[in-house]
Amino acid sequence: MNKSINTKTNAFEQEKSSAINSSRVSIEIVEQIAMVTLTRADKHNALDMPMFYAIDNAIKRLKRDRNIRAIIVSGEGDDFCSGLDIKSVMKSPLNAVKLLFKLRPWRANLAQRICTEWQQISVPVIMVIHGRCWGGGLQIMLGGDFRICLPNAEFSIMESRWGLIPDMGGSVLLPNLINLDAAKELAMTAKIIDGNKAHQLGLVTHVTAEPMKLALALADDIAMQSPDTIAATKKLYNKSWAGKLTFSLARESFYQLKILFGRNSKIKQYNQTHNSDEQKSFNKRKSW
């Protein structure tokens, strides 16, 4: 992970920047696959302020990288993420302001960005879940394009246990996955469900004894395609899935023309008709 940070004079900015150098999140690029790992294993990857900043900065960095082809997010230790570290975050009333403050009500605040902004990266994001995925951890998971878990992984919308509502973007992301009544039941009861039940409800994409192995195989399959095709497909589906028909049709045509006039579609067509030893490498994807 890039360790360089800018020196800030403002105390708030110093705290924000120091998270880049913290041991909360690591990024390793392996054959154009970004392996993002939550690294606060001693605290079950619970979300304290440095971890909020570290995830936010990791997303910003990955948005700028047009060479990566997929992102895999996982957690070190026994759990993916056990949720908000209440004692740490609430020890200063100012932390709530830092998490929730936004100048424009319709834009995401810090707490929401670490969940929703994965969808603004132009490559697929694969969440690999083991152990506990509670509260804020579950809302981070919802930001992925694919979610792969162990059968005994635990999922819970746990905020109601603390007299809170889920406010990290889950109300935007969850409707794309499960029915309204199921979402209400999970949020109102804070019940814990396992991987199989989560799959039955639609919370996760796959359940397997080897989630990381499946995630890597999926990332490899995606990396064989044109990066511009993948970026355009993600943006097209995200915008059109619940959008108006006329806008969706126009968007399809516009994105297709942008792809056809790009180099990567020609490379893909060449690779499709030539032997493996004659394959060409893709160019950087366009800005989507």
C-alpha positions, -999 to 999 in steps of 0.1 A, spaced: 0 0 0 12 35 -8 27 49 24 32 85 13 9 111 29 7 148 27 15 168 58 -16 185 72 -17 214 96 -53 208 106 -57 183 134 -87 167 117 -68 162 85 -38 148 104 -61 121 119 -76 114 85 -42 111 67 -26 89 94 -51 62 86 -32 56 53 -2 45 73 -22 25 99 -24 -12 101 -61 -12 94 -62 -20 57 -37 -35 33 -37 -35 -5 -17 -60 -26 -19 -61 -64 -14 -96 -77 -16 -100 -115 -39 -70 -117 -62 -83 -90 -63 -59 -60 -64 -79 -27 -78 -56 0 -76 -69 35 -91 -56 67 -62 -60 92 -75 -53 126 -78 -90 135 -72 -85 172 -104 -65 174 -123 -88 149 -119 -60 123 -143 -38 142 -147 -3 127 -129 24 146 -121 58 132 -87 49 117 -104 20 99 -131 42 85 -104 65 71 -83 36 58 -111 20 39 -122 54 25 -86 60 13 -83 25 -1 -114 30 -23 -101 64 -35 -68 49 -45 -84 19 -63 -107 43 -82 -77 59 -98 -60 27 -108 -70 19 -144 -48 -12 -145 -66 -34 -120 -91 -59 -133 -110 -69 -101 -109 -63 -64 -112 -90 -37 -120 -77 -1 -115 -100 29 -107 -98 66 -78 -111 86 -83 -133 116 -115 -150 128 -140 -125 113 -147 -104 82 -159 -74 102 -178 -75 135 -193 -41 130 -188 -7 147 -163 -5 176 -188 14 198 -165 20 227 -137 34 206 -159 55 183 -182 69 210 -155 79 234 -154 113 216 -187 130 206 -167 146 177 -164 112 160 -201 111 153 -198 144 136 -168 132 115 -188 101 104 -221 117 97 -213 152 85 -220 161 49 -223 195 32 -249 182 7 -276 160 22 -278 139 -10 -241 130 -10 -225 102 10 -208 110 44 -177 90 56 -198 62 71 -217 58 39 -188 61 15 -170 30 28 -200 10 18 -215 26 -13 -183 38 -31 -172 3 -40 -199 6 -67 -182 37 -82 -150 17 -90 -150 5 -126 -141 -31 -118 -160 -59 -101 -157 -60 -63 -158 -94 -47 -164 -97 -10 -151 -128 7 -169 -135 40 -160 -157 69 -168 -155 106 -189 -125 117 -203 -100 93 -223 -78 115 -237 -43 115 -213 -20 96 -195 -51 83 -226 -63 66 -232 -29 51 -196 -29 37 -203 -63 22 -234 -50 5 -212 -26 -15 -196 -56 -34 -208 -68 -68 -204 -104 -56 -205 -118 -21 -190 -153 -14 -191 -168 20 -185 -199 41 -216 -218 52 -210 -210 89 -204 -173 83 -227 -151 104 -247 -121 91 -267 -96 111 -281 -61 107 -273 -54 143 -277 -17 147 -311 -20 165 -293 -37 194 -277 -4 201 -308 17 196 -296 28 161 -307 24 125 -285 10 97 -272 43 82 -241 34 62 -259 31 28 -276 -2 34 -310 12 26 -297 20 -9 -279 -13 -15 -301 -38 2 -332 -34 -20 -312 -47 -50 -307 -80 -32 -336 -90 -9 -373 -85 -4 -386 -56 17 -402 -78 44 -370 -98 48 -349 -66 51 -373 -52 77 -372 -85 97 -334 -86 98 -331 -49 107 -359 -49 134 -349 -81 151 -310 -80 147 -312 -117 143 -281 -136 133 -283 -159 102 -257 -182 87 -244 -183 51 -269 -208 38 -298 -186 50 -281 -155 37 -279 -172 3 -315 -182 4 -325 -146 11 -302 -133 -17 -277 -115 6 -248 -135 -8 -240 -148 -43 -223 -181 -35 -218 -203 -4 -187 -225 -5 -162 -242 17 -134 -223 -1 -147 -188 -7 -113 -173 -16 -106 -200 -41 -139 -193 -58 -133 -155 -56 -99 -158 -74 -114 -181 -101 -142 -155 -107 -117 -127 -108 -96 -147 -133 -127 -153 -155 -135 -116 -155 -99 -106 -163 -101 -126 -195 -126 -100 -209 -121 -65 -221 -117 -42 -192 -139 -16 -209 -166 -41 -215 -165 -50 -178 -165 -14 -167 -194 -4 -190 -214 -35 -179 -211 -26 -142 -221 10 -148 -249 1 -172 -265 -24 -149 -261 -2 -118 -278 27 -135 -304 8 -155 -315 -20 -131 -343 1 -116 -341 30 -140 -365 43 -167 -366 22 -199 -359 52 -223 -327 62 -203 -316 26 -201 -319 20 -239 -300 53 -246 -273 43 -222 -269 9 -238 -263 25 -272 -240 52 -259 -218 27 -240 -216 3 -269 -204 30 -292 -178 41 -267 -166 5 -265 -166 -1 -303 -144 29 -309 -119 17 -282 -89 -5 -287 -98 -31 -261 -128 -44 -280 -106 -51 -310 -80 -69 -288 -108 -91 -274 -120 -99 -308 -85 -108 -319 -79 -130 -288 -112 -148 -293 -101 -160 -328 -65 -168 -320 -46 -195 -300 -36 -189 -264 1 -183 -274 -10 -155 -297 -31 -136 -272 -26 -98 -269 -26 -79 -236 -54 -54 -230 -48 -16 -228 -57 4 -197 -95 8 -195 -111 41 -204 -124 64 -178 -160 53 -170 
